[in-house]
Amino acid sequence: MHFIETIACYLLLILQSVFAIYMLIPLLSLLSFGIMKIFSRPPIDRYKKIIEKNTEFGIIITAHQETIFLVPLVDSLLKQDYGNFFVYIVADDCNVDALKFSDNRITVLRPPTPLNSKIRSIHYAIEKFINKHNAIIIFDADNVIHPSFLGIVNQYFQKGFKVVQADFKPKNTDTDYARMDAIGDMFNFFIERQSRMWVGLSAAIWGSGVAIDYDLYKEVEYSNLLGGFDKKLQSHLVQRVHRIAFAEEAILYDEKITSGKSLQTQRTRWISSYFKYFKESFIIFWKGITRPSFNLFYFGFITLRPPLFIVLGISFIFAVLNYFLVPVYAIIWPLIFLSFLVSFAAIVTIKGRDIRFTKTVFLLPVFAFRQFLALLKIKKAKKSFLKTVHSKVVFIDDILKK
């Protein structure tokens, strides 16, 4: 019995240590980012141009049952200061009668039968490519992009990167839920992309605004076509390239959710993807140990991190347990929580630069509760295509005027 108790104590200590590190990562990311910002050049300036040829992009836009957002996105593409691209709009289960574009670089595709899957839509578009483009860029229908977007991504490819993730900014911040969603993006993009790029590690990718070498994408094999598109993709790519780049200068504007119901639908899909690809995240983590590769080790370790509201909840439980079981350690968890809160606030201040975001921070417990409700419905994500409903039709000119 004593042996079992000893093992249990060690396991509890290891688990506490892991969650403590997850809670301290925002502070560590801020410190490392600040040091590199002071003493180093911007990440893209550290690399020499090794390819003179401009990249030809095959841009895939996946739309499902709605087309009203496609015109603003295509408008932002046609206003790019870089023109070497072709666009393939996959209008899945959509009425395409109103989709008329005069530019011959734009192709509208309507699958004969509903695909009901982003992965299927991407594959359908690739099958219809007019030639073998150098790289693929994937957008959701509700996105719009800054006029310099493609030119910046091209610069990264010319410097040898084969996977480039763009930065995200909200195109709507008019409701509390939209601002809470935007705050989540600010925090995650800083931790998982921007700070990593500055210290020379691979950035995590998102399901939109990611540019991928054509041959690399063709290597990916999906065993499940419902959800988790970006999780499967990044687990393959991080093991195949030297670094996944994050282009913070390439700006994509996307719609933030505007209601609790939309939040639950979106997070149900995301949480389901986390558990679905947990094994692949562990494989990356293990390869980081066995190769060894700190890039893979850290990437896998962060990818294994549960959703933030779960990390916070479990950490709180550990804090309570320590207070009753190991009083001498009781001061440690409050300090960890303090470091997290200060770091979180600093990141939102750096990325947000808007007093409305600071005020909205106090509503985040509501956001976390909605995610808990989403956790209770993850079985639904395994059986059906959970679509996030959008409503904000915004053109790039309107955004740039603000």
PAKEVEX-137265 format. One record per residue (C-alpha): residue in three letters; x, y, z. Coordinates in steps of 0.2 Angstrom, whole numbers. Example, Ala and Ser with C-alpha at 12.3 -4.5 7.8 and 13.67 -1.06 7.14 Angstrom:
{rest:ALA, u:62, v:-22, w:39}
{rest:SER, u:68, v:-5, w:36}
***
This chain:
{rest:MET, u:0, v:0, w:0}
{rest:HIS, u:14, v:12, w:4}
{rest:PHE, u:22, v:9, w:-13}
{rest:ILE, u:5, v:13, w:-22}
{rest:GLU, u:4, v:29, w:-12}
{rest:THR, u:21, v:34, w:-16}
{rest:ILE, u:18, v:31, w:-35}
{rest:ALA, u:2, v:41, w:-34}
{rest:CYS, u:11, v:55, w:-25}
{rest:TYR, u:24, v:55, w:-39}
{rest:LEU, u:11, v:55, w:-53}
{rest:LEU, u:1, v:69, w:-44}
{rest:LEU, u:18, v:79, w:-43}
{rest:ILE, u:21, v:76, w:-62}
{rest:LEU, u:4, v:81, w:-67}
{rest:GLN, u:5, v:97, w:-56}
{rest:SER, u:22, v:101, w:-64}
{rest:VAL, u:15, v:99, w:-82}
{rest:PHE, u:0, v:110, w:-78}
{rest:ALA, u:11, v:123, w:-69}
{rest:ILE, u:22, v:124, w:-85}
{rest:TYR, u:6, v:127, w:-96}
{rest:MET, u:1, v:141, w:-84}
{rest:LEU, u:18, v:149, w:-85}
{rest:ILE, u:21, v:148, w:-103}
{rest:PRO, u:12, v:165, w:-107}
{rest:LEU, u:25, v:173, w:-95}
{rest:LEU, u:39, v:164, w:-103}
{rest:SER, u:33, v:168, w:-120}
{rest:LEU, u:32, v:186, w:-116}
{rest:LEU, u:49, v:187, w:-109}
{rest:SER, u:57, v:178, w:-123}
{rest:PHE, u:48, v:188, w:-136}
{rest:GLY, u:53, v:204, w:-127}
{rest:ILE, u:71, v:199, w:-126}
{rest:MET, u:72, v:194, w:-145}
{rest:LYS, u:62, v:210, w:-150}
{rest:ILE, u:76, v:221, w:-141}
{rest:PHE, u:91, v:211, w:-146}
{rest:SER, u:87, v:203, w:-163}
{rest:ARG, u:80, v:208, w:-180}
{rest:PRO, u:63, v:204, w:-186}
{rest:PRO, u:62, v:185, w:-190}
{rest:ILE, u:60, v:187, w:-209}
{rest:ASP, u:75, v:199, w:-210}
{rest:ARG, u:86, v:185, w:-203}
{rest:TYR, u:84, v:174, w:-219}
{rest:LYS, u:92, v:177, w:-236}
{rest:LYS, u:82, v:177, w:-252}
{rest:ILE, u:86, v:160, w:-260}
{rest:ILE, u:72, v:159, w:-274}
{rest:GLU, u:71, v:173, w:-287}
{rest:LYS, u:55, v:166, w:-295}
{rest:ASN, u:38, v:172, w:-289}
{rest:THR, u:27, v:159, w:-281}
{rest:GLU, u:11, v:155, w:-291}
{rest:PHE, u:-3, v:152, w:-278}
{rest:GLY, u:-18, v:141, w:-280}
{rest:ILE, u:-31, v:149, w:-269}
{rest:ILE, u:-45, v:138, w:-262}
{rest:ILE, u:-60, v:146, w:-254}
{rest:THR, u:-72, v:134, w:-246}
{rest:ALA, u:-90, v:139, w:-245}
{rest:HIS, u:-104, v:129, w:-238}
{rest:GLN, u:-123, v:133, w:-240}
{rest:GLU, u:-119, v:152, w:-241}
{rest:THR, u:-111, v:163, w:-254}
{rest:ILE, u:-114, v:181, w:-248}
{rest:PHE, u:-97, v:182, w:-241}
{rest:LEU, u:-88, v:177, w:-257}
{rest:VAL, u:-89, v:194, w:-265}
{rest:PRO, u:-80, v:203, w:-252}
{rest:LEU, u:-66, v:190, w:-251}
{rest:VAL, u:-64, v:190, w:-270}
{rest:ASP, u:-64, v:209, w:-270}
{rest:SER, u:-50, v:209, w:-257}
{rest:LEU, u:-40, v:196, w:-268}
{rest:LEU, u:-42, v:207, w:-284}
{rest:LYS, u:-35, v:222, w:-274}
{rest:GLN, u:-19, v:213, w:-270}
{rest:ASP, u:-3, v:221, w:-275}
{rest:TYR, u:3, v:204, w:-281}
{rest:GLY, u:-6, v:196, w:-295}
{rest:ASN, u:2, v:178, w:-298}
{rest:PHE, u:-13, v:168, w:-292}
{rest:PHE, u:-28, v:158, w:-297}
{rest:VAL, u:-44, v:156, w:-287}
{rest:TYR, u:-55, v:141, w:-285}
{rest:ILE, u:-71, v:144, w:-275}
{rest:VAL, u:-79, v:127, w:-270}
{rest:ALA, u:-98, v:132, w:-268}
{rest:ASP, u:-103, v:116, w:-258}
{rest:ASP, u:-122, v:114, w:-258}
{rest:CYS, u:-124, v:133, w:-263}
{rest:ASN, u:-134, v:142, w:-276}
{rest:VAL, u:-120, v:149, w:-288}
{rest:ASP, u:-132, v:159, w:-300}
{rest:ALA, u:-126, v:175, w:-292}
{rest:LEU, u:-108, v:171, w:-293}
{rest:LYS, u:-102, v:180, w:-309}
{rest:PHE, u:-84, v:186, w:-309}
{rest:SER, u:-76, v:193, w:-325}
{rest:ASP, u:-58, v:190, w:-320}
{rest:ASN, u:-52, v:174, w:-329}
{rest:ARG, u:-41, v:169, w:-314}
{rest:ILE, u:-57, v:165, w:-304}
{rest:THR, u:-66, v:148, w:-306}
{rest:VAL, u:-82, v:144, w:-297}
{rest:LEU, u:-85, v:125, w:-293}
{rest:ARG, u:-101, v:117, w:-288}
{rest:PRO, u:-99, v:99, w:-283}
{rest:PRO, u:-114, v:89, w:-291}
{rest:THR, u:-117, v:81, w:-273}
{rest:PRO, u:-115, v:90, w:-256}
{rest:LEU, u:-98, v:87, w:-249}
{rest:ASN, u:-101, v:93, w:-231}
{rest:SER, u:-83, v:93, w:-227}
{rest:LYS, u:-69, v:106, w:-228}
{rest:ILE, u:-56, v:93, w:-232}
{rest:ARG, u:-67, v:86, w:-246}
{rest:SER, u:-69, v:103, w:-253}
{rest:ILE, u:-51, v:106, w:-254}
{rest:HIS, u:-47, v:90, w:-262}
{rest:TYR, u:-61, v:94, w:-275}
{rest:ALA, u:-53, v:110, w:-279}
{rest:ILE, u:-36, v:103, w:-281}
{rest:GLU, u:-43, v:90, w:-294}
{rest:LYS, u:-49, v:105, w:-304}
{rest:PHE, u:-33, v:115, w:-304}
{rest:ILE, u:-29, v:121, w:-321}
{rest:ASN, u:-10, v:118, w:-318}
{rest:LYS, u:1, v:113, w:-304}
{rest:HIS, u:3, v:129, w:-294}
{rest:ASN, u:18, v:131, w:-283}
{rest:ALA, u:8, v:133, w:-267}
{rest:ILE, u:-9, v:132, w:-260}
{rest:ILE, u:-18, v:145, w:-249}
{rest:ILE, u:-34, v:140, w:-240}
{rest:PHE, u:-47, v:153, w:-235}
{rest:ASP, u:-64, v:152, w:-227}
{rest:ALA, u:-78, v:161, w:-236}
{rest:ASP, u:-80, v:174, w:-222}
{rest:ASN, u:-62, v:180, w:-223}
{rest:VAL, u:-55, v:196, w:-231}
{rest:ILE, u:-37, v:200, w:-233}
{rest:HIS, u:-26, v:215, w:-233}
{rest:PRO, u:-19, v:221, w:-250}
{rest:SER, u:-1, v:216, w:-246}
{rest:PHE, u:-6, v:199, w:-240}
{rest:LEU, u:0, v:188, w:-255}
{rest:GLY, u:15, v:199, w:-258}
{rest:ILE, u:21, v:196, w:-241}
{rest:VAL, u:18, v:177, w:-241}
{rest:ASN, u:28, v:177, w:-258}
{rest:GLN, u:43, v:184, w:-249}
{rest:TYR, u:43, v:170, w:-236}
{rest:PHE, u:42, v:157, w:-250}
{rest:GLN, u:57, v:166, w:-258}
{rest:LYS, u:66, v:164, w:-242}
{rest:GLY, u:64, v:146, w:-242}
{rest:PHE, u:49, v:143, w:-231}
{rest:LYS, u:36, v:130, w:-237}
{rest:VAL, u:23, v:133, w:-225}
{rest:VAL, u:17, v:150, w:-220}
{rest:GLN, u:3, v:155, w:-208}
{rest:ALA, u:-4, v:172, w:-209}
{rest:ASP, u:-10, v:183, w:-194}
{rest:PHE, u:-28, v:185, w:-189}
{rest:LYS, u:-37, v:201, w:-185}
{rest:PRO, u:-56, v:203, w:-181}
{rest:LYS, u:-67, v:211, w:-194}
{rest:ASN, u:-81, v:214, w:-181}
{rest:THR, u:-79, v:218, w:-163}
{rest:ASP, u:-96, v:226, w:-160}
{rest:THR, u:-103, v:213, w:-147}
{rest:ASP, u:-96, v:206, w:-131}
{rest:TYR, u:-95, v:188, w:-138}
{rest:ALA, u:-85, v:195, w:-154}
{rest:ARG, u:-73, v:204, w:-143}
{rest:MET, u:-71, v:188, w:-131}
{rest:ASP, u:-68, v:178, w:-147}
{rest:ALA, u:-55, v:190, w:-153}
{rest:ILE, u:-46, v:191, w:-136}
{rest:GLY, u:-44, v:172, w:-137}
{rest:ASP, u:-36, v:174, w:-154}
{rest:MET, u:-25, v:187, w:-148}
{rest:PHE, u:-19, v:176, w:-134}
{rest:ASN, u:-17, v:160, w:-144}
{rest:PHE, u:-9, v:168, w:-159}
{rest:PHE, u:4, v:176, w:-148}
{rest:ILE, u:8, v:161, w:-138}
{rest:GLU, u:7, v:148, w:-152}
{rest:ARG, u:13, v:158, w:-167}
{rest:GLN, u:21, v:175, w:-165}
{rest:SER, u:32, v:172, w:-150}
{rest:ARG, u:38, v:155, w:-157}
{rest:MET, u:43, v:163, w:-174}
{rest:TRP, u:53, v:176, w:-165}
{rest:VAL, u:63, v:163, w:-155}
{rest:GLY, u:65, v:152, w:-171}
{rest:LEU, u:52, v:138, w:-167}
{rest:SER, u:38, v:132, w:-179}
{rest:ALA, u:22, v:141, w:-177}
{rest:ALA, u:5, v:132, w:-176}
{rest:ILE, u:-6, v:133, w:-191}
{rest:TRP, u:-24, v:138, w:-192}
{rest:GLY, u:-38, v:131, w:-203}
{rest:SER, u:-37, v:147, w:-214}
{rest:GLY, u:-24, v:159, w:-220}
{rest:VAL, u:-11, v:146, w:-222}
{rest:ALA, u:0, v:144, w:-237}
{rest:ILE, u:7, v:127, w:-241}
{rest:ASP, u:19, v:120, w:-254}
{rest:TYR, u:9, v:110, w:-266}
{rest:ASP, u:19, v:94, w:-265}
{rest:LEU, u:19, v:94, w:-246}
{rest:TYR, u:0, v:96, w:-246}
{rest:LYS, u:-2, v:81, w:-258}
{rest:GLU, u:7, v:70, w:-245}
{rest:VAL, u:-6, v:72, w:-232}
{rest:GLU, u:-18, v:58, w:-229}
{rest:TYR, u:-34, v:61, w:-219}
{rest:SER, u:-42, v:46, w:-211}
{rest:ASN, u:-56, v:56, w:-205}
{rest:LEU, u:-65, v:70, w:-215}
{rest:LEU, u:-76, v:78, w:-202}
{rest:GLY, u:-66, v:91, w:-192}
{rest:GLY, u:-48, v:93, w:-187}
{rest:PHE, u:-42, v:98, w:-204}
{rest:ASP, u:-28, v:110, w:-197}
{rest:LYS, u:-23, v:98, w:-183}
{rest:LYS, u:-20, v:83, w:-195}
{rest:LEU, u:-11, v:95, w:-207}
{rest:GLN, u:1, v:103, w:-195}
{rest:SER, u:5, v:86, w:-187}
{rest:HIS, u:12, v:81, w:-204}
{rest:LEU, u:20, v:97, w:-209}
{rest:VAL, u:29, v:101, w:-193}
{rest:GLN, u:38, v:84, w:-196}
{rest:ARG, u:42, v:88, w:-214}
{rest:VAL, u:49, v:105, w:-214}
{rest:HIS, u:63, v:114, w:-205}
{rest:ARG, u:51, v:127, w:-198}
{rest:ILE, u:33, v:132, w:-200}
{rest:ALA, u:33, v:151, w:-203}
{rest:PHE, u:22, v:164, w:-195}
{rest:ALA, u:20, v:180, w:-206}
{rest:GLU, u:13, v:193, w:-194}
{rest:GLU, u:14, v:206, w:-208}
{rest:ALA, u:1, v:196, w:-218}
{rest:ILE, u:-16, v:201, w:-211}
{rest:LEU, u:-32, v:191, w:-213}
{rest:TYR, u:-48, v:198, w:-206}
{rest:ASP, u:-61, v:185, w:-200}
{rest:GLU, u:-78, v:186, w:-193}
{rest:LYS, u:-79, v:183, w:-174}
{rest:ILE, u:-94, v:174, w:-166}
{rest:THR, u:-108, v:185, w:-160}
{rest:SER, u:-118, v:174, w:-148}
{rest:GLY, u:-116, v:160, w:-135}
{rest:LYS, u:-124, v:147, w:-146}
{rest:SER, u:-112, v:150, w:-160}
{rest:LEU, u:-98, v:149, w:-148}
{rest:GLN, u:-104, v:132, w:-142}
{rest:THR, u:-105, v:126, w:-159}
{rest:GLN, u:-88, v:132, w:-164}
{rest:ARG, u:-79, v:126, w:-148}
{rest:THR, u:-88, v:109, w:-149}
{rest:ARG, u:-80, v:106, w:-165}
{rest:TRP, u:-63, v:112, w:-159}
{rest:ILE, u:-63, v:102, w:-143}
{rest:SER, u:-68, v:86, w:-152}
{rest:SER, u:-53, v:89, w:-164}
{rest:TYR, u:-41, v:90, w:-149}
{rest:PHE, u:-46, v:73, w:-143}
{rest:LYS, u:-47, v:66, w:-160}
{rest:TYR, u:-29, v:70, w:-164}
{rest:PHE, u:-22, v:68, w:-146}
{rest:LYS, u:-12, v:53, w:-152}
{rest:GLU, u:-4, v:62, w:-166}
{rest:SER, u:1, v:76, w:-154}
{rest:PHE, u:9, v:64, w:-143}
{rest:ILE, u:19, v:56, w:-158}
{rest:ILE, u:26, v:74, w:-161}
{rest:PHE, u:31, v:76, w:-143}
{rest:TRP, u:39, v:59, w:-142}
{rest:LYS, u:49, v:62, w:-158}
{rest:GLY, u:55, v:78, w:-151}
{rest:ILE, u:63, v:68, w:-137}
{rest:THR, u:70, v:53, w:-147}
{rest:ARG, u:77, v:63, w:-162}
{rest:PRO, u:81, v:74, w:-151}
{rest:SER, u:73, v:90, w:-158}
{rest:PHE, u:67, v:104, w:-146}
{rest:ASN, u:57, v:111, w:-160}
{rest:LEU, u:46, v:95, w:-161}
{rest:PHE, u:47, v:93, w:-142}
{rest:TYR, u:40, v:110, w:-138}
{rest:PHE, u:27, v:109, w:-153}
{rest:GLY, u:21, v:93, w:-147}
{rest:PHE, u:20, v:98, w:-129}
{rest:ILE, u:10, v:113, w:-133}
{rest:THR, u:-2, v:104, w:-144}
{rest:LEU, u:-5, v:91, w:-130}
{rest:ARG, u:-11, v:105, w:-119}
{rest:PRO, u:-30, v:104, w:-116}
{rest:PRO, u:-41, v:119, w:-120}
{rest:LEU, u:-37, v:133, w:-109}
{rest:PHE, u:-53, v:133, w:-99}
{rest:ILE, u:-48, v:115, w:-94}
{rest:VAL, u:-31, v:120, w:-90}
{rest:LEU, u:-37, v:133, w:-78}
{rest:GLY, u:-50, v:122, w:-70}
{rest:ILE, u:-38, v:108, w:-67}
{rest:SER, u:-25, v:120, w:-60}
{rest:PHE, u:-38, v:127, w:-48}
{rest:ILE, u:-41, v:110, w:-42}
{rest:PHE, u:-23, v:107, w:-39}
{rest:ALA, u:-22, v:123, w:-30}
{rest:VAL, u:-36, v:118, w:-18}
{rest:LEU, u:-28, v:101, w:-15}
{rest:ASN, u:-11, v:108, w:-11}
{rest:TYR, u:-20, v:120, w:2}
{rest:PHE, u:-27, v:105, w:11}
{rest:LEU, u:-14, v:91, w:8}
{rest:VAL, u:3, v:101, w:7}
{rest:PRO, u:1, v:118, w:15}
{rest:VAL, u:19, v:122, w:12}
{rest:TYR, u:16, v:122, w:-6}
{rest:ALA, u:0, v:132, w:-5}
{rest:ILE, u:9, v:148, w:-10}
{rest:ILE, u:15, v:142, w:-26}
{rest:TRP, u:-1, v:140, w:-36}
{rest:PRO, u:-7, v:158, w:-32}
{rest:LEU, u:9, v:165, w:-38}
{rest:ILE, u:7, v:154, w:-54}
{rest:PHE, u:-11, v:161, w:-56}
{rest:LEU, u:-5, v:178, w:-54}
{rest:SER, u:9, v:176, w:-67}
{rest:PHE, u:-4, v:170, w:-79}
{rest:LEU, u:-16, v:184, w:-76}
{rest:VAL, u:-3, v:197, w:-78}
{rest:SER, u:4, v:189, w:-94}
{rest:PHE, u:-14, v:187, w:-101}
{rest:ALA, u:-18, v:205, w:-98}
{rest:ALA, u:-1, v:211, w:-105}
{rest:ILE, u:-4, v:200, w:-121}
{rest:VAL, u:-21, v:207, w:-124}
{rest:THR, u:-15, v:225, w:-121}
{rest:ILE, u:0, v:222, w:-134}
{rest:LYS, u:-11, v:214, w:-147}
{rest:GLY, u:-28, v:223, w:-144}
{rest:ARG, u:-24, v:241, w:-141}
{rest:ASP, u:-42, v:245, w:-138}
{rest:ILE, u:-50, v:249, w:-121}
{rest:ARG, u:-65, v:239, w:-126}
{rest:PHE, u:-55, v:223, w:-125}
{rest:THR, u:-48, v:227, w:-108}
{rest:LYS, u:-66, v:229, w:-101}
{rest:THR, u:-72, v:213, w:-110}
{rest:VAL, u:-59, v:203, w:-101}
{rest:PHE, u:-70, v:203, w:-85}
{rest:LEU, u:-83, v:193, w:-95}
{rest:LEU, u:-71, v:179, w:-100}
{rest:PRO, u:-79, v:167, w:-86}
{rest:VAL, u:-95, v:167, w:-96}
{rest:PHE, u:-84, v:163, w:-111}
{rest:ALA, u:-76, v:148, w:-102}
{rest:PHE, u:-93, v:142, w:-96}
{rest:ARG, u:-100, v:141, w:-114}
{rest:GLN, u:-84, v:131, w:-118}
{rest:PHE, u:-88, v:119, w:-104}
{rest:LEU, u:-106, v:117, w:-111}
{rest:ALA, u:-97, v:114, w:-128}
{rest:LEU, u:-87, v:100, w:-120}
{rest:LEU, u:-103, v:91, w:-115}
{rest:LYS, u:-108, v:90, w:-134}
{rest:ILE, u:-92, v:83, w:-142}
{rest:LYS, u:-100, v:67, w:-147}
{rest:LYS, u:-111, v:77, w:-159}
{rest:ALA, u:-95, v:83, w:-168}
{rest:LYS, u:-90, v:65, w:-172}
{rest:LYS, u:-107, v:62, w:-181}
{rest:SER, u:-111, v:78, w:-191}
{rest:PHE, u:-103, v:93, w:-199}
{rest:LEU, u:-104, v:107, w:-186}
{rest:LYS, u:-105, v:124, w:-196}
{rest:THR, u:-102, v:141, w:-187}
{rest:VAL, u:-115, v:153, w:-193}
{rest:HIS, u:-108, v:170, w:-200}
{rest:SER, u:-118, v:186, w:-203}
{rest:LYS, u:-106, v:201, w:-206}
{rest:VAL, u:-103, v:206, w:-224}
{rest:VAL, u:-88, v:218, w:-224}
{rest:PHE, u:-77, v:224, w:-238}
{rest:ILE, u:-58, v:227, w:-236}
{rest:ASP, u:-60, v:245, w:-240}
{rest:ASP, u:-72, v:247, w:-225}
{rest:ILE, u:-60, v:239, w:-213}
{rest:LEU, u:-45, v:249, w:-219}
{rest:LYS, u:-55, v:266, w:-217}
{rest:LYS, u:-56, v:262, w:-198}
***
